[in-house]
């Protein structure tokens, strides 16, 4: 989706990193997973 031309000096054997969309999705999913983990631990410790 990038409209800029590829850098001719970039190493051809090195794979490109993940896209910004993929990073955003992983941050959201990771944050939700951390929320579930923390609330579960708090629930176990509080004994409810």
C-alpha positions in Angstrom: 0.0 0.0 0.0 3.0 2.3 0.2 3.0 4.7 -2.7 6.7 5.5 -2.4 9.2 3.7 -4.7 11.3 1.0 -3.2 14.7 2.0 -1.9 17.3 0.8 -4.4 20.0 0.6 -1.7 18.0 -1.6 0.6 19.4 -5.1 1.2 17.4 -7.4 -1.1 17.8 -10.5 1.2 16.5 -8.8 4.3 12.7 -9.2 4.6 10.5 -6.2 5.3 9.1 -5.7 8.8 5.5 -6.0 9.7 3.0 -3.4 8.5 1.7 -0.7 10.8 -1.8 -2.3 10.6 -0.4 -5.6 11.8 1.4 -3.9 14.7 -1.8 -2.1 15.7 -3.8 -5.3 15.7 -1.2 -7.0 17.8 -1.2 -4.1 20.3 -5.0 -4.2 20.7 -5.1 -8.0 21.0 -2.1 -8.0 23.4 -3.7 -5.3 25.5 -7.0 -7.2 25.7 -5.1 -10.4 26.7 -3.2 -8.5 29.4 -6.5 -7.1 30.7 -8.0 -10.6 30.9 -4.9 -12.0 32.6 -4.7 -9.2 35.2 -8.4 -9.3 36.0 -8.2 -13.1 36.4 -5.3 -12.9 38.8 -7.1 -10.2 40.8 -10.2 -12.4 40.9 -8.3 -15.4 42.1 -6.5 -13.3 44.8 -9.6 -11.7 46.0 -11.4 -15.0 46.4 -14.6 -14.1 44.6 
